[in-house]
């Protein structure tokens, strides 16, 4: 139980060892007790105020108010000016179950009342009597609920941890794949450059060979022209000599 929501009579008393007679008397007293359940606690009302209001109708034992959900309290404190703890529901133990039953039937759906201008004057009680319900059942229920909440949080944390681990694994895998793809691209560029260099060298060789062939053909053409020109000159010379010899 949350200590802030609990109010019990004689909280400051020193606990002494209990005798069998005292234990029997305590069990008998517990059998006579009755508990009422309050489904709505007015904003700002604390356990001590609930005890004070309920004590006007009979002897009150323990009072427990359940605080609002932590997430809801965080949002309320963040966006409103109210910073004090709020309670959502509560249980009040009366020493006599008959008194508890009569109080629940009398106050349910009735205004809280009080002095004019009181903070909770116009608020309405919403309560009911819980037959055959004892305080130890309440503590067991609260403990069970707390254990369920703890187990649920543990499962959520484990699930979150697993998701985080899987996310980090995927990030690392993506990094390795990117690095491998980058290395492959760089290797492909190197091969392309090598092939381009080889093709350039081959092209230069072809151009050089073509140039050499062209020069050889030009040289042969010039030599042939020179020979033809020489033959023509020699024929002209022979013809000239023949003409001269015929004259003289």
C-alpha positions as CSV (number, residue, x, y, z in Angstrom):
1,X,0.0,0.0,0.0
2,X,1.0,3.6,-0.6
3,X,1.8,5.1,2.8
4,X,0.6,8.5,1.5
5,X,-2.9,7.1,0.9
6,X,-3.1,5.2,4.2
7,X,-4.6,6.5,7.4
8,X,-4.9,4.2,10.4
9,X,-5.7,5.0,14.0
10,X,-2.9,5.0,16.5
11,X,-0.1,5.3,13.9
12,X,2.3,6.6,16.4
13,X,1.8,3.8,18.9
14,X,4.7,1.3,19.5
15,X,3.9,-2.2,18.4
16,X,4.1,-4.7,21.2
17,X,4.1,-8.5,21.1
18,X,0.6,-9.9,21.0
19,X,-0.8,-12.5,23.3
20,X,-3.2,-15.3,22.3
21,X,-6.0,-13.6,24.1
22,X,-5.3,-10.4,22.4
23,X,-5.1,-12.2,19.0
24,X,-8.5,-13.8,19.6
25,X,-10.0,-10.4,20.6
26,X,-8.4,-8.9,17.5
27,X,-9.9,-11.6,15.2
28,X,-13.3,-11.1,16.8
29,X,-13.0,-7.3,16.3
30,X,-12.1,-7.9,12.6
31,X,-15.1,-10.1,12.1
32,X,-17.3,-7.2,13.3
33,X,-15.7,-4.7,11.0
34,X,-17.3,-3.5,7.8
35,X,-15.8,-1.7,4.8
36,X,-17.3,0.8,2.4
37,X,-15.9,1.5,-1.0
38,X,-15.8,5.1,-2.3
39,X,-15.6,5.0,-6.1
40,X,-14.7,8.7,-6.5
41,X,-12.6,10.9,-4.3
42,X,-13.1,14.6,-4.8
43,X,-10.0,16.4,-6.1
44,X,-7.7,17.5,-3.3
45,X,-9.3,15.4,-0.6
46,X,-6.8,13.5,1.5
47,X,-7.1,10.4,3.8
48,X,-7.2,12.5,6.9
49,X,-10.2,14.5,5.6
50,X,-12.0,11.4,4.7
51,X,-11.4,10.0,8.2
52,X,-12.7,13.2,9.7
53,X,-15.9,13.2,7.6
54,X,-16.6,9.5,8.2
55,X,-15.9,9.7,11.9
56,X,-19.0,11.8,12.4
57,X,-21.1,8.6,11.7
58,X,-19.2,6.0,13.7
59,X,-15.8,4.6,14.8
60,X,-13.5,4.5,11.8
61,X,-10.6,2.0,11.7
62,X,-8.3,2.2,8.6
63,X,-8.7,4.4,5.6
64,X,-6.9,3.9,2.3
65,X,-7.1,6.0,-0.8
66,X,-5.6,5.0,-4.2
67,X,-3.5,7.5,-5.9
68,X,-4.1,8.3,-9.5
69,X,-2.1,6.7,-12.3
70,X,1.5,8.0,-12.5
71,X,1.2,8.9,-16.2
72,X,-2.1,10.8,-15.5
73,X,-0.5,12.6,-12.5
74,X,2.5,13.6,-14.6
75,X,0.3,15.1,-17.3
76,X,-1.9,16.9,-14.7
77,X,1.1,18.4,-13.0
78,X,2.6,19.4,-16.3
79,X,-0.4,21.2,-17.7
80,X,-2.2,22.4,-14.6
81,X,-1.3,24.5,-11.6
82,X,-2.2,21.7,-9.1
83,X,0.9,19.9,-8.0
84,X,-0.5,17.9,-5.0
85,X,-1.4,14.2,-5.1
86,X,-4.9,13.3,-6.3
87,X,-6.7,10.2,-5.3
88,X,-9.2,8.3,-7.4
89,X,-10.9,5.7,-5.1
90,X,-10.8,4.7,-1.5
91,X,-11.8,2.2,1.2
92,X,-13.0,3.1,4.8
93,X,-13.1,0.5,7.6
94,X,-15.8,0.9,10.3
95,X,-15.5,-0.9,13.6
96,X,-19.2,-2.0,13.2
97,X,-20.4,-3.5,9.9
98,X,-24.0,-2.3,10.7
99,X,-22.7,1.2,10.9
100,X,-20.8,0.8,7.7
101,X,-23.9,-0.5,5.9
102,X,-26.1,2.3,7.1
103,X,-23.5,5.0,6.3
104,X,-23.2,3.7,2.7
105,X,-26.9,3.6,2.1
106,X,-27.4,7.0,3.8
107,X,-24.5,8.9,2.0
108,X,-24.5,7.4,-1.4
109,X,-25.4,9.9,-4.1
110,X,-25.7,12.7,-1.4
111,X,-23.8,16.0,-1.3
112,X,-20.8,16.1,1.0
113,X,-22.1,19.3,2.5
114,X,-20.3,21.3,5.1
115,X,-20.0,25.0,5.8
116,X,-20.9,27.5,3.1
117,X,-18.0,28.1,0.8
118,X,-16.4,24.8,1.7
119,X,-14.3,23.3,-1.1
120,X,-16.2,20.0,-1.3
121,X,-19.7,21.3,-0.3
122,X,-21.3,20.5,-3.7
123,X,-19.4,17.3,-4.4
124,X,-21.4,14.1,-4.2
125,X,-20.5,10.9,-2.4
126,X,-20.4,7.7,-4.5
127,X,-20.0,4.7,-2.2
128,X,-21.3,1.2,-1.4
129,X,-21.0,-1.3,1.4
130,X,-18.9,-4.4,0.7
131,X,-20.4,-7.4,2.4
132,X,-18.1,-10.1,3.7
133,X,-15.1,-8.0,2.7
134,X,-12.2,-7.6,5.1
135,X,-9.2,-5.4,5.2
136,X,-6.8,-8.3,4.6
137,X,-8.6,-9.0,1.3
138,X,-7.9,-5.4,0.3
139,X,-4.2,-5.6,1.1
140,X,-4.0,-8.9,-0.8
141,X,-5.8,-7.4,-3.8
142,X,-3.5,-4.4,-3.8
143,X,-0.5,-6.7,-3.5
144,X,-1.8,-8.8,-6.4
145,X,-2.4,-5.8,-8.5
146,X,1.1,-4.4,-7.7
147,X,2.6,-7.8,-8.7
148,X,0.7,-7.8,-11.9
149,X,1.9,-4.3,-12.7
150,X,5.5,-5.3,-11.9
151,X,5.2,-8.4,-14.1
152,X,3.7,-6.3,-17.0
153,X,6.5,-3.7,-16.7
154,X,9.1,-6.5,-16.7
155,X,7.5,-8.0,-19.9
156,X,7.4,-4.6,-21.5
157,X,11.0,-3.8,-20.6
158,X,12.1,-7.2,-22.0
159,X,10.2,-6.6,-25.2
160,X,11.7,-3.1,-25.5
161,X,15.2,-4.5,-24.8
162,X,14.7,-7.2,-27.5
163,X,13.5,-4.6,-30.0
164,X,16.5,-2.4,-29.2
165,X,18.9,-5.3,-29.7
166,X,17.2,-6.2,-33.0
167,X,17.4,-2.6,-34.2
168,X,21.1,-2.4,-33.4
169,X,21.7,-5.7,-35.2
170,X,19.8,-4.3,-38.3
171,X,21.9,-1.1,-38.2
172,X,25.1,-3.0,-38.0
173,X,24.0,-5.3,-40.9
174,X,23.1,-2.3,-43.0
175,X,26.4,-0.7,-42.3
176,X,28.3,-3.9,-43.4
177,X,26.1,-4.2,-46.6
178,X,26.7,-0.5,-47.5
179,X,30.5,-1.0,-47.0
180,X,30.5,-4.1,-49.1
181,X,28.5,-2.4,-51.9
182,X,30.8,0.6,-51.8
183,X,33.8,-1.7,-52.1
184,X,32.2,-3.5,-55.1
185,X,31.4,-0.2,-56.8
186,X,35.0,1.0,-56.3
187,X,36.3,-2.4,-57.7
188,X,34.0,-2.0,-60.7
189,X,35.3,1.5,-61.4
190,X,38.9,0.2,-61.3
191,X,38.1,-2.5,-63.8
192,X,36.4,0.0,-66.1
193,X,39.4,2.3,-65.9
194,X,41.8,-0.6,-66.8
195,X,39.6,-1.7,-69.7
196,X,39.4,2.0,-70.9
197,X,43.2,2.2,-70.7
198,X,43.7,-1.0,-72.7
199,X,41.2,0.2,-75.4
200,X,43.0,3.6,-75.6
201,X,46.4,1.8,-76.1
202,X,44.9,-0.5,-78.7
203,X,43.4,2.5,-80.5
204,X,46.7,4.3,-80.4
205,X,48.4,1.3,-81.9
206,X,45.8,1.0,-84.7
207,X,46.2,4.8,-85.4
208,X,50.0,4.4,-85.5
209,X,49.8,1.4,-87.8
210,X,47.3,3.2,-90.1
211,X,49.6,6.2,-90.2
212,X,52.6,4.0,-91.0
213,X,50.7,2.2,-93.8
214,X,49.6,5.6,-95.2
215,X,53.1,6.9,-95.2
216,X,54.4,3.7,-96.9
217,X,51.7,4.0,-99.5
218,X,52.5,7.7,-100.1
219,X,56.2,6.8,-100.4
220,X,55.5,4.0,-102.9
221,X,53.2,6.4,-104.8
222,X,55.9,9.1,-105.0
223,X,58.6,6.5,-106.0
224,X,56.3,5.2,-108.8
225,X,55.6,8.7,-110.0
226,X,59.4,9.4,-110.0
227,X,60.1,6.3,-112.0
228,X,57.3,7.1,-114.5
229,X,58.7,10.7,-114.8
230,X,62.2,9.3,-115.3
231,X,61.0,6.9,-118.0
232,X,59.2,9.7,-119.8
233,X,62.3,11.9,-119.7
234,X,64.5,9.1,-121.0
235,X,62.1,8.5,-123.9
236,X,62.1,12.2,-124.7
237,X,65.9,12.2,-124.7
238,X,66.0,9.2,-127.0
239,X,63.5,10.8,-129.4
240,X,65.4,14.0,-129.4
241,X,68.7,12.2,-130.1
242,X,67.0,10.3,-133.0
243,X,65.7,13.6,-134.5
244,X,69.1,15.2,-134.2
245,X,70.9,12.3,-135.7
246,X,68.5,12.3,-138.6
247,X,69.2,16.0,-139.2
248,X,72.9,15.9,-139.0
